[in-house]
Amino acid sequence: MNRDLPAAAALGTLALLLGACGPLVTAPSHFPPLPAPADNQLTSARLELGKKLFYDKRLSRTREVSCASCHLRENAFADPRSVSVGVQGRTAARNAPALANLARSTTFFWDGGVKTLEQQAIGPITNPLEDGHDDGGGRRTCCR
């Protein structure tokens, strides 16, 4: 699998945060620019790829869930269930948080466990309860 996919998934998350489901809007001129790593700047092509990956079930080991399976657009990209359901009906310890107003966040996940969207994108893909690309021994089965 292309090693740029986690970064693209991160951009997909950012795209959703910026309103990529509709037309992109520019921030007021007095707002600081959105943070982005030098090697992962926001572009229209990356936004489009990220949006596609956000809805693509092929990123899960069993091809049955996507980011959008739990981050539901109609619920502010959150999961209304008390716990989210991943591959093979496996349940997580908590539900998927809302993806709103996060473009300038400095921590992600419920526990603030990662500091960048690029790091965040890898978490669900490799979590055996979510997208399932981990063999249970901490070894990734994708994104190499």
C-alpha positions as CSV (number, residue, x, y, z in Angstrom):
1,M,0.0,0.0,0.0
2,N,1.2,3.5,-0.8
3,R,3.0,4.9,2.3
4,D,1.4,8.3,1.5
5,L,-2.1,7.0,2.3
6,P,-2.0,7.8,6.0
7,A,-1.0,11.3,5.2
8,A,-3.8,11.5,2.6
9,A,-6.2,10.1,5.1
10,A,-5.1,12.8,7.5
11,L,-5.7,15.4,4.8
12,G,-9.1,13.8,4.3
13,T,-9.9,14.4,7.9
14,L,-8.7,17.9,7.6
15,A,-10.7,18.3,4.4
16,L,-13.9,17.3,6.2
17,L,-13.0,19.7,9.0
18,L,-12.7,22.5,6.5
19,G,-15.9,21.7,4.8
20,A,-14.7,19.6,1.9
21,C,-18.1,18.1,1.6
22,G,-19.2,21.4,0.1
23,P,-17.2,24.3,-1.4
24,L,-14.1,25.3,0.4
25,V,-14.2,28.7,2.0
26,T,-11.3,30.9,2.8
27,A,-10.7,32.0,6.4
28,P,-10.9,35.6,7.3
29,S,-7.7,37.5,6.6
30,H,-7.0,38.0,10.3
31,F,-6.9,34.3,11.0
32,P,-3.5,32.7,11.0
33,P,-2.8,30.1,8.3
34,L,-3.8,26.5,9.0
35,P,-0.9,24.5,10.2
36,A,0.5,21.8,7.9
37,P,3.8,20.0,7.7
38,A,6.1,21.3,5.0
39,D,6.0,17.9,3.2
40,N,2.2,17.7,3.4
41,Q,0.8,21.1,2.4
42,L,-2.9,21.4,1.8
43,T,-3.7,21.1,-2.0
44,S,-6.9,20.6,-3.9
45,A,-5.7,17.2,-5.1
46,R,-4.8,16.1,-1.6
47,L,-8.2,17.2,-0.3
48,E,-9.9,15.2,-3.0
49,L,-7.8,12.1,-2.3
50,G,-8.3,12.4,1.4
51,K,-12.1,12.7,1.0
52,K,-12.1,9.6,-1.2
53,L,-10.0,7.7,1.3
54,F,-12.3,8.8,4.2
55,Y,-15.2,6.9,2.6
56,D,-13.2,4.0,1.1
57,K,-13.8,0.7,2.8
58,R,-10.8,-0.9,1.1
59,L,-8.6,0.7,3.8
60,S,-10.0,-1.8,6.4
61,R,-8.6,-5.3,6.5
62,T,-12.0,-6.8,5.8
63,R,-13.2,-4.1,3.4
64,E,-16.3,-3.6,5.5
65,V,-15.7,-0.2,7.3
66,S,-14.3,3.2,6.4
67,C,-13.7,6.2,8.5
68,A,-17.2,7.4,7.5
69,S,-18.7,4.2,9.0
70,C,-18.2,5.7,12.5
71,H,-17.7,9.4,11.8
72,L,-21.2,10.0,10.4
73,R,-21.7,13.3,8.5
74,E,-25.2,13.7,9.8
75,N,-23.8,13.6,13.4
76,A,-21.1,16.2,13.0
77,F,-18.8,13.3,11.8
78,A,-19.3,11.6,15.2
79,D,-20.7,8.2,16.1
80,P,-24.0,8.4,18.0
81,R,-23.5,4.8,19.4
82,S,-21.9,4.5,22.9
83,V,-19.1,2.5,21.4
84,S,-18.0,2.4,17.8
85,V,-18.1,-0.9,15.7
86,G,-15.1,-1.8,13.6
87,V,-14.1,-4.8,11.5
88,Q,-16.0,-8.1,12.1
89,G,-18.4,-6.3,14.5
90,R,-15.6,-5.7,17.0
91,T,-16.4,-2.9,19.4
92,A,-14.0,-0.3,20.6
93,A,-13.7,1.0,24.1
94,R,-15.4,4.3,23.2
95,N,-17.1,5.9,20.3
96,A,-15.7,8.0,17.5
97,P,-15.4,11.6,18.5
98,A,-16.8,14.5,16.3
99,L,-14.6,15.8,13.6
100,A,-15.5,19.5,14.0
101,N,-13.4,22.5,14.7
102,L,-10.2,20.4,14.8
103,A,-8.1,22.1,12.1
104,R,-6.0,23.9,14.6
105,S,-6.0,21.2,17.3
106,T,-2.8,20.0,18.8
107,T,-4.0,16.7,20.2
108,F,-6.2,14.0,18.7
109,F,-8.2,11.0,20.0
110,W,-10.3,11.1,23.2
111,D,-7.1,10.9,25.3
112,G,-5.1,13.3,23.3
113,G,-2.7,10.5,22.5
114,V,-1.2,11.9,19.3
115,K,-0.2,15.4,18.2
116,T,-0.7,15.5,14.4
117,L,-3.4,14.5,11.9
118,E,-0.7,12.4,10.2
119,Q,-0.2,10.4,13.4
120,Q,-4.0,10.2,14.0
121,A,-4.6,8.7,10.5
122,I,-2.5,5.7,11.3
123,G,-4.2,4.9,14.6
124,P,-7.6,3.6,13.3
125,I,-6.0,1.8,10.3
126,T,-3.7,-0.2,12.6
127,N,-6.1,-0.7,15.5
128,P,-7.3,-4.4,15.5
129,L,-10.7,-3.3,16.7
130,E,-11.2,-0.6,14.1
131,D,-9.9,-1.1,10.6
132,G,-8.0,-4.2,11.7
133,H,-4.6,-3.8,10.1
134,D,-2.6,-5.2,13.0
135,D,-1.8,-8.8,13.6
136,G,-2.4,-8.6,17.3
137,G,1.4,-8.5,18.0
138,G,1.7,-4.8,17.2
139,R,2.9,-5.5,13.6
140,R,1.1,-3.6,10.9
141,T,-0.4,-5.6,8.0
142,C,-0.6,-2.5,5.8
143,C,0.8,0.9,5.2
144,R,4.4,-0.3,4.7
